[in-house]
Amino acid sequence: MITRLEARDFCCLLHTTQDLGRFHVLIGPNASGKSTFLDAIAFLGHLVSDGPEEAVARRTQNFHDLVWERSESSFSLAIELAIPAELTEVHGRRFETVRYEVVLGLHPQSGEISLFSETVSLAPGGARVVHKTPADNDVFTSEIPADDWTSTFALGPSQSALANLPHDTTKFPIATWLKDVLRGGIHSLSLSSPRLRRASPPGRSRRHLLSDGSNSRGWWPSSSNTTLNGSTDGSRICAQHCPISKASVASNGRTTGTAI
């Protein structure tokens, strides 16, 4: 579960720090930052799965569109997640949360989209497992307290260090879990009221809720007994049955969300 999100100079979020629980509803007028708040989470997922350049290209062709008032040259994002119970004990040492933090900007010489900083750390204690240095070196340190294993690679500023984490769940059980969550465990929802009212088309997956909610009749256990009288009903049903960490409701009743 996501427990904290931080954003600095990201789009319309100048300096945002928000502790999070299992479910949140963001309510406000259009263009007030609700979707941007959710997109900060999705951006980190795209960064790890596709790389920084593609994560930016999904949103804009101009990097400055993603920074505060288009006046800054970089932005930072950080996310903290509660570590699953089966992974909290690492050889006698207990960790509760994992933090992933990045600083992204334009390289001062080449002008290319670059990762200036990238860190994965564990708390309590602040043990740093993954660290991209200003010299473009990527340092990986084993999570095992008694293990002095450390390895350094030169991936460069265009590649994510977490995405290239060594495939060793013995040395990196928590970081591997974090990478898998960011790469495949985040799903953006934009529920469509007209499609929520229709019967779920045959053959649609019932294992995961589709982004537009078109398979909701088969996915939500009790939705077949619920009458949708208006666009906000979709939000109410989502809050009752959809295990998403955050959802936003605009003043026009449209529901968007990010699931993890």
VENWO-V355304 format. One line per field, one symbol per residue. ss: DSSP state (H for helix, E for strand, - for the rest). A space follows every 10 residues. Layout:
ss: ???
This chain:
ss: -EEEEEEEEE --EEEEEEE- ----EEEE-- ---HHHHHHH HHHHHHHHHH -HHHHHH--- --HHHHEHHH ---EEEEEEE EE--HHH-EE --EE--EEEE EEEEEE---- --EEEEEEEE EEE---EEEE EE-----EEE E--------E EEE------- -HHH------ --HHHHHHHH HHHH--EEEE E-HHHHH--- ---------- -----HHHH- --HHH----- HHHHHHHHHH H----EEEEE ----EEEEE-
